[in-house]
C-alpha cells in the first residue's frame, strides 16, 4: 500500500508489481486554474470556475489576489471571483507570498507592473533560486520599474507600478510564463505588445484572454495584445491536467497488466507532447470522446501496458512536454534501447534542477543514465531496483519516482512525499484506488 503521511511510499508484499486498473479523473489543470483567478480578477463581473485545482500553488494565487482586494469564494466545488476590471486592484497591505509557484510570481508581475501602486512579491526557498531576469528584462523594456531584492536576481521582487509602453519582445526562451507576463503587462501599455518565442509554448493565456474578450491575435509562435480592452467575466470548466495524467499514462504503460481510463483530460497540442512521445515509444494509447470544453480540447485517455522502446526528443517538441520529462525519463529507463533528450536546458530552472534530480534518482535505482548539458541519455534496462528517492521538494520528481517504484519489488522510499500537494493532493489515493482494483 501507499502511505502518504510518513516519509515512505512502499510497494509491498508480492515480488511482482501490482497492475493499475480502472478509471480516474485527475484534478483540474494547474496552468488554467491559475489563469482563471488572474483573468477573473481583472475582468468585470463574477467569474465562476468549476474543477479548479485545489493544489497549494493555485491557492497561493487566490491568496495573492485576495490581498489585492479581490473577493474570492472557494467552496471546493466551484470558485467565484468577483472581478473589478482592469483597474480595480487595490494596493496590498503586505508582501504577496507566491509560495512555490513560478506561474504565480511571473504572471502576477506582468499585471502588477502596470498598476498605480507599489507591491512586493516573495516565495519559498525554491522560488528564491528561480530566474526572474527573464521577466525583468522585457518588463523594463516596456518601461516598468521592477527590481530583484535578492543578489542572485531572483525573488523577492519589488514593483513600482506605472504606465507602460508597448513593445516587440523576442524571447530567448520558449516560456509560457514569460510570454504571459509580457502579454498581461501589454494590457496596461500604450500601444500594442508582441511576444515572439523560438517555439510555441503552452497557449492557455492566449485562448483564455480571447475568451475573456481581450483583443489578442496569434501567428505561429508570435502573440500580439492590444491594450485597454475590457475583459468580461466567464464561466470556466477546467479540464483535467495532462501533466498529472502523465503519471498514470506512464504507470499504465510500464506496470505489467495495467489498463487505465483517464477521464476528462486537457489535450491541447501545446501541452500534449507526452502522447506523441509515448506512442512513438510503442505505447498503446487511445483518445476517446474528444471534445472542446471552455475553448480547450479535452478527451478521455485509455492506456494499456505496452513494450516500450527508446526515442529521441528535442527541438519544438520540448515546450509541449517540459513538465512531463521526469516521468518520460522513468519510462525510458525501462524501455528497450536508447532514449536521447536534448534542447531541454529549461529543466535546470524548475522547482529543482530536474536534469540533476532525475539523474541522481534514476542512478540510485540502477538505471543507465547520463546527464548532458541540455538533457540526458538513457539506455533502458529490464528492471530497476528499490532505492531511497531525494525529492528535493519537487512535486514532479516525487510523483515520477513513485511511478518508478510501482515497477520494482520493494518499491521506493520518498524523502518528501507530501510535496505532491503542490499540484496533485489526491495522487496517492488515486494510485491506491487503481491498485485495489487488481486485488
Ligand atoms: O508554476 P511553476 O512552479 O513554474 O510550475 C511548473 C510545474 O512543473 O508545475 C514548472 F516547474 O510548470 C510551469 C511550466 O514548466 C507552468 C507553466 C505555466 O502555467 O505557464 C509554464 C511552464 O513554465 P515555463 O517557464 O516554461 O513557462
Boltz pocket constraint, residues with backbone or C-beta under 6 A from the ligand:
constraints:
  - pocket:
      binder: B
      contacts: [[A, 30], [A, 31], [A, 32], [A, 57], [A, 100], [A, 101], [A, 102], [A, 103], [A, 104], [A, 174], [A, 175], [A, 176], [A, 177], [A, 178], [A, 180], [A, 201], [A, 202], [A, 322], [A, 323], [A, 346], [A, 349], [A, 350], [A, 351], [A, 396], [A, 423]]
      max_distance: 6.0
